[in-house]
Amino acid sequence: MEEFSLDKLLGDPAELAGLVAAAREAGPADDAQSALLQALRPLLEPDLQEKVDRAARALRLARMAGAVLRGESEEKEGEAHV
């Protein structure tokens, strides 16, 4: 049996730090459309509530991915100027 390793679980600390920074930069989904959907959520049928929840999660993931990609492109630009 393989021994538990926090390093294997977390991977590269620099990558983890980048993901944390991206999540922080992406922040909460607080735009007007998200706020409206969350306000209307209690009035929707359960299946539509689930769809709103999935859409909100997808929006957060998309924002986080965008932040990661922006960070990677900024790093590459910085390397190109060196």
Residue pairs with C-beta under 8 A, 6 or more apart in sequence:
10 16
18 68
18 71
19 64
19 68
21 67
21 71
22 64
22 65
22 67
22 68
22 71
23 64
23 67
25 67
25 71
26 60
26 63
26 64
26 66
26 67
27 63
28 60
29 56
29 59
29 60
29 63
34 56
34 59
37 52
37 55
37 56
38 52
38 56
40 52
41 49
41 52
41 53
42 49
44 52
